[in-house]
Structure formats: C-alpha cells, structure tokens
Amino acid sequence: MKNSTADIVERAKQLADLEGSNFISWNENQHLLNENYTELYQKLVNKGDKAFLKEFRCSSGVYDLPNNFMQLKGVFAFNNGNLSVINRRSENGNLNNRSYEIKNGKLYIFGHANDVLVQYFPAPVHLSTKPDNIEISLPEGTILSCYEHKFIYVADSKLYIYDLDREESTKILDDATNVESTWSGKNIVIIKDNGAQKVWDIESQTLRTLNNTYIIIRAENGNIYIVSDNKVCLYCINGDSYYLNPITDLKFTLTANAVSDDYFEEVYYFYDDNLYFNGNLLVEDVVEKDAVYKNGILYFCDNGNLFKCIQDEIFIIASNIGNVIAFTGINNKSGYGILVESGNRKIIKPYAEDVILNYPNSFFFDILAYQLAVAYKAKQGADYSQLAAQLQAMNETFFDTLGDDDFGNTRITNVYL
C-alpha cells in the first residue's frame, strides 16, 4: 500500500484540526515526521517484523556491510535446502569454527561456509515533504547567478546585483556586453568579462581585477575562496587592494570552478561536461546548470532534472522542474533552493520532495498519522488524550498481529560497529 509523506501529513493535520494551517513550520514538520517514523520503524525492527528486511548472499571471508546497514537479523548457512543458524563468534572462539563477527563496518564469516544468507534491517529512509512554489518579483533583465536573496542580472547592457530583502539594485558594470558568466557567493561575486576575471566585493561594493589563472571554490558556508598554486585562499581587502590568505593545500589539481564542504575534503566540479569528485571522474556527459553543496550532498541540475550526489552515489530527486537559472542555496529551514524561470515569472522551487512509502498494510499509514497528530496537539498545548487513546488501541491491535522475532537469541544491534 503506497502513500506519500504529503498524504500522511494531511491526514495528521485533519486529526489535529490544523487543516490549512501553517502553525507547524516546514522545518519542524520534517523533524516531527522523521522522529515519529524512526520510532515506529524501530518498534517494528525490535519486533522482528520482516516488512523492511534486506538480505544478501556470501561465503566465508570478509565483507563490507551495506551502506544502509542498521541492525542484523541473522546469519544462516544453506545446507541441502535447509537453513541453519550461524552463531556470533565468542570472544576467544576458534577462527576455524563456523561463526560470524562484525567489526569496524565489516562482516567476518569464519569456518567453512560456501553459501551464507545474511539478513539485516536497513536504516530508515529520510522523509521529507514538498513545500509549495514561491513566486518572487525581480527586476527586468537576464539573471546570471544568485546566492540566497542576492541576484546578479543584466539589464540594458549593464550588470547589477539585486538584494531581494532590501528591494534595491546596485550597478556593478556599465558595460556587460561581453560578460560570459558570474559565480555568486555570500561575500563576493566572480565575473568573467571579455576574457578577464573580476571580483565584486558585496560589502564594500568595490570591483577589482583578479588573476585569470585563479580558480574559484564556493564552500558550504557560502563563502567564495580562490585557488592559487593549488592553495585554497581567502580573499581579503587591504585598503584599495586585496591579498590572498592561504588556508590549506588541495590534495589534487583543480581544473575548474568547484563547490565543496567547508574543509575542502569533498570537492565537486564540472569540466568538459563531466562531473569530478576530488580530482576523479565521477559521471560523464553531464550538462550541468549550477550546483551547490550542503550537508554532505552535492545538488545539481541537468537537463531540467534535479540530482543529489553523495560522494560516488547519484540519485534523481525531481524531474522536469523547468528552466533552471541557478540555486539560491539549499535552505534546510524552508526546503527551498532552486530559481526557475517560467515565461516572465521567476519561481523559487523546493529541493525537497514528497517521499513515497510502500507500506505492507494501512496500519503503518494510520499509526504514523496519529503519532504526528498527537505531536501537533502537544505543540499547540491542546488536549490530545482522545487521540493518544486511539493511537494506543491501534498500536495494540497492530503489534498483536506481528509474530515474535524468529531469531531473537541471535539478532544483534549495531552497537558492535
């Protein structure tokens, strides 16, 4: 039975008499949704329910645990079509005896075992809901780049920066005819103008020429850093001039402007329509339209689709999101982050999407909705005793239908990792 997170939240708001209300912020709603889902998920795992059970086959040896591994259900050997339990190795157990052990994210299978079945519970998925689009009013012109609420645009062959909060524009260049691109950050804007590289300091509102050999990194904190001789440097103003303050060395040669974490340990960049991670080719043939790094994740758009990349794994988040101009930044408090153009309209779209959950039956949906409704009532300071009583009855009915853990004496948790 499939339900979206939006369905669950809508049902919970109905139960809590909050239909059409914005009393619970988007950020708080995501927190409550995941907190209650994780609680329900762990109850099911502790009960040994097999709804979310995963498994893989192996033999004697050493194996990396799956990235989504949370808790072990059991390890079994196939023997003439039958399953027999492989016990966990004791502290001083003989390595030649058939047994298993988990250490430092690895599974060790000892003894002679040609066909082993490993069953485990994966970590619960992170849930989110999709906020509504927001239409914003921007000056007439062509938007080149943006960061948060500051937009770089060309109008009447001049280059401007527009502050949405103040609703005012500041001119950067009198002649923007040959401006090739801009790279926006919290502190400065990098401009490619007729082959020259220039830097606009947002606070002092000054424009300076920058060495053409410099490469740019926009870090997670929004600051733009300059790479010179493979050193990451902070751009600093000294009177009418500037200087570069070296922070750290890069461990690889950077060939194009990049985005990264604040410590430059995870650096992504696009070069010749390919995506690179820390100097290594990650994906070929990517027609990138802006990118941003947040919370260990690279977000980028390619041909109207929104992707997220976690080191070497890439996932599509949303399709056909429209004519992407740039990322305004990933805002964990609101769920927004992408500036899209639709005709003459400028729309900020969310990066967060509804998650589809495939439940074995309606109890999962109902219990989670009631748990959220109780949390909503508690947030309001309202009486939730009737909802809590209904939830308790549902829990008792639901969990009575689940069988006990078949391998309760062999199942372990991830405390051994």
SEDRENSE-859869 format. One record per residue (C-alpha): residue in one letter; x, y, z. Coordinates in steps of 0.25 Angstrom, whole numbers, plus 5000, padded with zeros to 4 digits. Example, Ala and Ser with C-alpha at 12.3 -4.5 7.8 and 13.67 -1.06 7.14 Angstrom:
BEGIN
+------+------+------+------+
| code |    u |    v |    w |
+------+------+------+------+
|    A | 5049 | 4982 | 5031 |
|    S | 5055 | 4996 | 5029 |
+------+------+------+------+
//
This chain:
BEGIN
+------+------+------+------+
| code |    u |    v |    w |
+------+------+------+------+
|    M | 5000 | 5000 | 5000 |
|    K | 5007 | 5013 | 4995 |
|    N | 5005 | 5026 | 5002 |
|    S | 5013 | 5039 | 5001 |
|    T | 5018 | 5047 | 5012 |
|    A | 5009 | 5058 | 5008 |
|    D | 4997 | 5049 | 5010 |
|    I | 5002 | 5045 | 5024 |
|    V | 5004 | 5060 | 5028 |
|    E | 4990 | 5064 | 5022 |
|    R | 4983 | 5053 | 5030 |
|    A | 4991 | 5057 | 5043 |
|    K | 4986 | 5071 | 5041 |
|    Q | 4972 | 5067 | 5039 |
|    L | 4973 | 5059 | 5052 |
|    A | 4979 | 5071 | 5060 |
|    D | 4969 | 5081 | 5054 |
|    L | 4981 | 5088 | 5047 |
|    E | 4975 | 5087 | 5032 |
|    G | 4980 | 5099 | 5024 |
|    S | 4989 | 5104 | 5036 |
|    N | 5004 | 5108 | 5036 |
|    F | 5005 | 5107 | 5051 |
|    I | 5015 | 5096 | 5049 |
|    S | 5027 | 5101 | 5041 |
|    W | 5032 | 5093 | 5029 |
|    N | 5046 | 5090 | 5037 |
|    E | 5039 | 5086 | 5049 |
|    N | 5029 | 5077 | 5042 |
|    Q | 5041 | 5070 | 5035 |
|    H | 5047 | 5068 | 5049 |
|    L | 5034 | 5062 | 5055 |
|    L | 5031 | 5053 | 5043 |
|    N | 5045 | 5047 | 5043 |
|    E | 5045 | 5046 | 5058 |
|    N | 5032 | 5038 | 5059 |
|    Y | 5035 | 5030 | 5046 |
|    T | 5048 | 5025 | 5053 |
|    E | 5041 | 5022 | 5066 |
|    L | 5031 | 5013 | 5058 |
|    Y | 5042 | 5007 | 5050 |
|    Q | 5050 | 5003 | 5062 |
|    K | 5038 | 4997 | 5068 |
|    L | 5036 | 4988 | 5056 |
|    V | 5050 | 4984 | 5056 |
|    N | 5050 | 4981 | 5070 |
|    K | 5038 | 4972 | 5068 |
|    G | 5045 | 4965 | 5057 |
|    D | 5035 | 4969 | 5046 |
|    K | 5040 | 4966 | 5032 |
|    A | 5034 | 4977 | 5025 |
|    F | 5047 | 4984 | 5022 |
|    L | 5056 | 4973 | 5023 |
|    K | 5068 | 4972 | 5013 |
|    E | 5077 | 4961 | 5010 |
|    F | 5090 | 4957 | 5002 |
|    R | 5098 | 4944 | 5000 |
|    C | 5112 | 4942 | 5002 |
|    S | 5122 | 4931 | 5007 |
|    S | 5134 | 4930 | 5017 |
|    G | 5142 | 4943 | 5016 |
|    V | 5142 | 4958 | 5020 |
|    Y | 5131 | 4967 | 5014 |
|    D | 5128 | 4982 | 5015 |
|    L | 5114 | 4984 | 5021 |
|    P | 5104 | 4990 | 5012 |
|    N | 5103 | 5006 | 5013 |
|    N | 5089 | 5005 | 5018 |
|    F | 5092 | 4994 | 5029 |
|    M | 5086 | 4997 | 5043 |
|    Q | 5083 | 4984 | 5050 |
|    L | 5086 | 4970 | 5048 |
|    K | 5074 | 4960 | 5047 |
|    G | 5082 | 4947 | 5046 |
|    V | 5093 | 4940 | 5038 |
|    F | 5090 | 4926 | 5033 |
|    A | 5096 | 4915 | 5025 |
|    F | 5089 | 4907 | 5014 |
|    N | 5090 | 4892 | 5016 |
|    N | 5083 | 4883 | 5006 |
|    G | 5072 | 4893 | 5004 |
|    N | 5071 | 4896 | 5019 |
|    L | 5075 | 4908 | 5027 |
|    S | 5084 | 4906 | 5040 |
|    V | 5088 | 4918 | 5049 |
|    I | 5102 | 4923 | 5049 |
|    N | 5105 | 4928 | 5063 |
|    R | 5113 | 4940 | 5066 |
|    R | 5127 | 4937 | 5070 |
|    S | 5130 | 4937 | 5085 |
|    E | 5142 | 4946 | 5090 |
|    N | 5152 | 4935 | 5089 |
|    G | 5145 | 4926 | 5079 |
|    N | 5153 | 4917 | 5069 |
|    L | 5154 | 4924 | 5056 |
|    N | 5153 | 4911 | 5049 |
|    N | 5139 | 4908 | 5055 |
|    R | 5127 | 4913 | 5047 |
|    S | 5123 | 4927 | 5053 |
|    Y | 5122 | 4941 | 5049 |
|    E | 5127 | 4955 | 5055 |
|    I | 5124 | 4969 | 5052 |
|    K | 5136 | 4979 | 5054 |
|    N | 5138 | 4993 | 5048 |
|    G | 5127 | 4992 | 5038 |
|    K | 5131 | 4979 | 5033 |
|    L | 5125 | 4965 | 5034 |
|    Y | 5134 | 4953 | 5036 |
|    I | 5130 | 4939 | 5033 |
|    F | 5139 | 4929 | 5039 |
|    G | 5140 | 4914 | 5037 |
|    H | 5135 | 4906 | 5024 |
|    A | 5123 | 4912 | 5018 |
|    N | 5120 | 4912 | 5003 |
|    D | 5106 | 4918 | 5003 |
|    V | 5103 | 4928 | 5014 |
|    L | 5090 | 4937 | 5015 |
|    V | 5091 | 4950 | 5023 |
|    Q | 5078 | 4957 | 5027 |
|    Y | 5078 | 4971 | 5032 |
|    F | 5069 | 4983 | 5035 |
|    P | 5074 | 4996 | 5027 |
|    A | 5074 | 5009 | 5033 |
|    P | 5060 | 5016 | 5031 |
|    V | 5059 | 5026 | 5019 |
|    H | 5059 | 5041 | 5022 |
|    L | 5046 | 5046 | 5020 |
|    S | 5042 | 5060 | 5014 |
|    T | 5030 | 5067 | 5009 |
|    K | 5030 | 5077 | 4997 |
|    P | 5027 | 5092 | 5000 |
|    D | 5019 | 5100 | 4990 |
|    N | 5026 | 5108 | 4980 |
|    I | 5028 | 5123 | 4983 |
|    E | 5027 | 5133 | 4972 |
|    I | 5037 | 5145 | 4974 |
|    S | 5038 | 5159 | 4967 |
|    L | 5051 | 5162 | 4961 |
|    P | 5055 | 5174 | 4952 |
|    E | 5054 | 5172 | 4937 |
|    G | 5067 | 5166 | 4931 |
|    T | 5074 | 5153 | 4930 |
|    I | 5078 | 5146 | 4943 |
|    L | 5092 | 5140 | 4942 |
|    S | 5094 | 5135 | 4956 |
|    C | 5090 | 5137 | 4970 |
|    Y | 5092 | 5133 | 4985 |
|    E | 5081 | 5133 | 4995 |
|    H | 5074 | 5146 | 4993 |
|    K | 5084 | 5153 | 4984 |
|    F | 5083 | 5152 | 4969 |
|    I | 5093 | 5156 | 4958 |
|    Y | 5086 | 5161 | 4946 |
|    V | 5088 | 5168 | 4932 |
|    A | 5079 | 5179 | 4928 |
|    D | 5081 | 5190 | 4917 |
|    S | 5095 | 5184 | 4915 |
|    K | 5099 | 5187 | 4930 |
|    L | 5102 | 5177 | 4941 |
|    Y | 5094 | 5179 | 4954 |
|    I | 5093 | 5172 | 4967 |
|    Y | 5079 | 5172 | 4973 |
|    D | 5076 | 5170 | 4988 |
|    L | 5062 | 5164 | 4989 |
|    D | 5061 | 5167 | 5004 |
|    R | 5064 | 5182 | 5002 |
|    E | 5057 | 5182 | 4988 |
|    E | 5069 | 5190 | 4983 |
|    S | 5079 | 5189 | 4971 |
|    T | 5094 | 5193 | 4971 |
|    K | 5101 | 5194 | 4958 |
|    I | 5114 | 5186 | 4956 |
|    L | 5118 | 5189 | 4942 |
|    D | 5114 | 5200 | 4932 |
|    D | 5116 | 5190 | 4920 |
|    A | 5112 | 5176 | 4922 |
|    T | 5112 | 5173 | 4907 |
|    N | 5124 | 5163 | 4908 |
|    V | 5121 | 5157 | 4922 |
|    E | 5122 | 5142 | 4920 |
|    S | 5118 | 5137 | 4934 |
|    T | 5117 | 5140 | 4948 |
|    W | 5119 | 5132 | 4961 |
|    S | 5112 | 5137 | 4973 |
|    G | 5115 | 5135 | 4988 |
|    K | 5112 | 5141 | 5001 |
|    N | 5123 | 5150 | 5001 |
|    I | 5128 | 5153 | 4987 |
|    V | 5124 | 5151 | 4972 |
|    I | 5133 | 5146 | 4962 |
|    I | 5131 | 5151 | 4948 |
|    K | 5137 | 5146 | 4935 |
|    D | 5137 | 5159 | 4926 |
|    N | 5143 | 5158 | 4912 |
|    G | 5153 | 5148 | 4916 |
|    A | 5157 | 5156 | 4929 |
|    Q | 5153 | 5151 | 4943 |
|    K | 5148 | 5161 | 4952 |
|    V | 5143 | 5161 | 4967 |
|    W | 5132 | 5169 | 4973 |
|    D | 5132 | 5171 | 4988 |
|    I | 5118 | 5171 | 4993 |
|    E | 5120 | 5178 | 5006 |
|    S | 5130 | 5189 | 5001 |
|    Q | 5123 | 5190 | 4987 |
|    T | 5136 | 5190 | 4980 |
|    L | 5141 | 5184 | 4967 |
|    R | 5155 | 5179 | 4965 |
|    T | 5162 | 5171 | 4954 |
|    L | 5166 | 5157 | 4958 |
|    N | 5177 | 5148 | 4952 |
|    N | 5172 | 5140 | 4941 |
|    T | 5179 | 5127 | 4946 |
|    Y | 5171 | 5127 | 4959 |
|    I | 5161 | 5116 | 4961 |
|    I | 5149 | 5118 | 4970 |
|    I | 5142 | 5109 | 4981 |
|    R | 5129 | 5112 | 4987 |
|    A | 5129 | 5105 | 5000 |
|    E | 5117 | 5100 | 5008 |
|    N | 5117 | 5113 | 5017 |
|    G | 5114 | 5121 | 5004 |
|    N | 5128 | 5128 | 5004 |
|    I | 5136 | 5128 | 4991 |
|    Y | 5150 | 5124 | 4992 |
|    I | 5161 | 5126 | 4982 |
|    V | 5171 | 5115 | 4978 |
|    S | 5185 | 5119 | 4975 |
|    D | 5197 | 5110 | 4973 |
|    N | 5188 | 5098 | 4978 |
|    K | 5186 | 5106 | 4991 |
|    V | 5172 | 5110 | 4996 |
|    C | 5172 | 5125 | 5000 |
|    L | 5162 | 5134 | 5006 |
|    Y | 5160 | 5147 | 4998 |
|    C | 5164 | 5159 | 5007 |
|    I | 5163 | 5174 | 5005 |
|    N | 5174 | 5183 | 5009 |
|    G | 5171 | 5198 | 5006 |
|    D | 5170 | 5199 | 4991 |
|    S | 5176 | 5186 | 4988 |
|    Y | 5174 | 5171 | 4992 |
|    Y | 5182 | 5160 | 4997 |
|    L | 5180 | 5145 | 4997 |
|    N | 5181 | 5138 | 5011 |
|    P | 5185 | 5123 | 5009 |
|    I | 5177 | 5113 | 5017 |
|    T | 5180 | 5099 | 5013 |
|    D | 5186 | 5091 | 5001 |
|    L | 5178 | 5083 | 4992 |
|    K | 5181 | 5069 | 4990 |
|    F | 5179 | 5069 | 4975 |
|    T | 5179 | 5078 | 4964 |
|    L | 5167 | 5086 | 4962 |
|    T | 5163 | 5089 | 4947 |
|    A | 5150 | 5097 | 4948 |
|    N | 5142 | 5105 | 4958 |
|    A | 5136 | 5096 | 4969 |
|    V | 5127 | 5094 | 4981 |
|    S | 5131 | 5088 | 4994 |
|    D | 5130 | 5085 | 5009 |
|    D | 5136 | 5096 | 5018 |
|    Y | 5148 | 5088 | 5020 |
|    F | 5151 | 5085 | 5005 |
|    E | 5151 | 5070 | 5007 |
|    E | 5139 | 5067 | 4998 |
|    V | 5141 | 5076 | 4985 |
|    Y | 5132 | 5074 | 4973 |
|    Y | 5134 | 5081 | 4959 |
|    F | 5129 | 5080 | 4945 |
|    Y | 5139 | 5080 | 4934 |
|    D | 5137 | 5077 | 4919 |
|    D | 5123 | 5073 | 4922 |
|    N | 5128 | 5063 | 4932 |
|    L | 5126 | 5062 | 4948 |
|    Y | 5138 | 5060 | 4956 |
|    F | 5140 | 5057 | 4971 |
|    N | 5153 | 5061 | 4978 |
|    G | 5160 | 5060 | 4964 |
|    N | 5154 | 5047 | 4960 |
|    L | 5144 | 5045 | 4949 |
|    L | 5130 | 5042 | 4954 |
|    V | 5120 | 5044 | 4943 |
|    E | 5121 | 5046 | 4928 |
|    D | 5113 | 5055 | 4919 |
|    V | 5106 | 5064 | 4930 |
|    V | 5100 | 5077 | 4924 |
|    E | 5101 | 5084 | 4938 |
|    K | 5093 | 5096 | 4941 |
|    D | 5099 | 5101 | 4954 |
|    A | 5102 | 5093 | 4966 |
|    V | 5102 | 5095 | 4982 |
|    Y | 5108 | 5086 | 4993 |
|    K | 5100 | 5085 | 5006 |
|    N | 5101 | 5075 | 5018 |
|    G | 5110 | 5065 | 5011 |
|    I | 5102 | 5065 | 4998 |
|    L | 5104 | 5071 | 4984 |
|    Y | 5092 | 5077 | 4978 |
|    F | 5092 | 5079 | 4963 |
|    C | 5082 | 5081 | 4951 |
|    D | 5084 | 5074 | 4938 |
|    N | 5074 | 5076 | 4926 |
|    G | 5063 | 5080 | 4935 |
|    N | 5065 | 5069 | 4945 |
|    L | 5070 | 5071 | 4960 |
|    F | 5080 | 5061 | 4965 |
|    K | 5087 | 5059 | 4978 |
|    C | 5101 | 5053 | 4979 |
|    I | 5107 | 5047 | 4992 |
|    Q | 5121 | 5044 | 4989 |
|    D | 5121 | 5034 | 4977 |
|    E | 5106 | 5031 | 4978 |
|    I | 5096 | 5039 | 4970 |
|    F | 5081 | 5040 | 4971 |
|    I | 5070 | 5047 | 4964 |
|    I | 5061 | 5056 | 4973 |
|    A | 5051 | 5062 | 4963 |
|    S | 5049 | 5062 | 4948 |
|    N | 5044 | 5073 | 4939 |
|    I | 5046 | 5084 | 4949 |
|    G | 5046 | 5095 | 4938 |
|    N | 5056 | 5105 | 4932 |
|    V | 5067 | 5105 | 4944 |
|    I | 5074 | 5118 | 4945 |
|    A | 5082 | 5115 | 4958 |
|    F | 5082 | 5110 | 4972 |
|    T | 5078 | 5121 | 4982 |
|    G | 5085 | 5111 | 4993 |
|    I | 5079 | 5099 | 5000 |
|    N | 5071 | 5104 | 5012 |
|    N | 5069 | 5093 | 5022 |
|    K | 5059 | 5102 | 5029 |
|    S | 5050 | 5104 | 5018 |
|    G | 5052 | 5093 | 5008 |
|    Y | 5055 | 5103 | 4996 |
|    G | 5067 | 5105 | 4987 |
|    I | 5065 | 5106 | 4972 |
|    L | 5062 | 5118 | 4964 |
|    V | 5053 | 5115 | 4952 |
|    E | 5048 | 5123 | 4940 |
|    S | 5035 | 5121 | 4934 |
|    G | 5031 | 5131 | 4923 |
|    N | 5033 | 5144 | 4930 |
|    R | 5031 | 5138 | 4944 |
|    K | 5042 | 5135 | 4954 |
|    I | 5039 | 5124 | 4963 |
|    I | 5047 | 5118 | 4975 |
|    K | 5045 | 5103 | 4975 |
|    P | 5048 | 5094 | 4987 |
|    Y | 5059 | 5084 | 4986 |
|    A | 5051 | 5075 | 4996 |
|    E | 5041 | 5065 | 4990 |
|    D | 5030 | 5056 | 4995 |
|    V | 5035 | 5042 | 4999 |
|    I | 5026 | 5030 | 4994 |
|    L | 5026 | 5020 | 5005 |
|    N | 5021 | 5005 | 5001 |
|    Y | 5014 | 5000 | 5014 |
|    P | 5010 | 4985 | 5015 |
|    N | 4997 | 4990 | 5020 |
|    S | 4989 | 5002 | 5025 |
|    F | 4993 | 5001 | 5039 |
|    F | 5006 | 5007 | 5036 |
|    F | 5000 | 5019 | 5030 |
|    D | 4989 | 5021 | 5041 |
|    I | 4999 | 5019 | 5053 |
|    L | 5009 | 5029 | 5047 |
|    A | 4998 | 5039 | 5044 |
|    Y | 4992 | 5038 | 5058 |
|    Q | 5006 | 5039 | 5064 |
|    L | 5008 | 5052 | 5057 |
|    A | 4995 | 5057 | 5061 |
|    V | 4998 | 5055 | 5075 |
|    A | 5011 | 5063 | 5073 |
|    Y | 5003 | 5074 | 5067 |
|    K | 4993 | 5075 | 5078 |
|    A | 5005 | 5075 | 5088 |
|    K | 5011 | 5086 | 5080 |
|    Q | 4999 | 5095 | 5081 |
|    G | 4997 | 5092 | 5096 |
|    A | 4984 | 5085 | 5093 |
|    D | 4977 | 5073 | 5099 |
|    Y | 4982 | 5061 | 5092 |
|    S | 4977 | 5050 | 5101 |
|    Q | 4966 | 5045 | 5092 |
|    L | 4976 | 5044 | 5080 |
|    A | 4986 | 5037 | 5089 |
|    A | 4976 | 5027 | 5094 |
|    Q | 4972 | 5023 | 5079 |
|    L | 4987 | 5022 | 5076 |
|    Q | 4989 | 5013 | 5088 |
|    A | 4978 | 5004 | 5083 |
|    M | 4983 | 5004 | 5069 |
|    N | 4997 | 5000 | 5074 |
|    E | 4992 | 4989 | 5082 |
|    T | 4984 | 4983 | 5070 |
|    F | 4995 | 4985 | 5061 |
|    F | 5006 | 4979 | 5069 |
|    D | 4998 | 4967 | 5073 |
|    T | 4997 | 4963 | 5058 |
|    L | 5012 | 4962 | 5057 |
|    G | 5020 | 4950 | 5060 |
|    D | 5031 | 4949 | 5070 |
|    D | 5045 | 4950 | 5066 |
|    D | 5049 | 4936 | 5060 |
|    F | 5063 | 4938 | 5063 |
|    G | 5063 | 4947 | 5076 |
|    N | 5075 | 4940 | 5082 |
|    T | 5084 | 4942 | 5070 |
|    R | 5080 | 4956 | 5066 |
|    I | 5089 | 4967 | 5070 |
|    T | 5089 | 4982 | 5068 |
|    N | 5099 | 4991 | 5062 |
|    V | 5106 | 4994 | 5075 |
|    Y | 5117 | 4985 | 5071 |
|    L | 5121 | 4994 | 5059 |
+------+------+------+------+
//
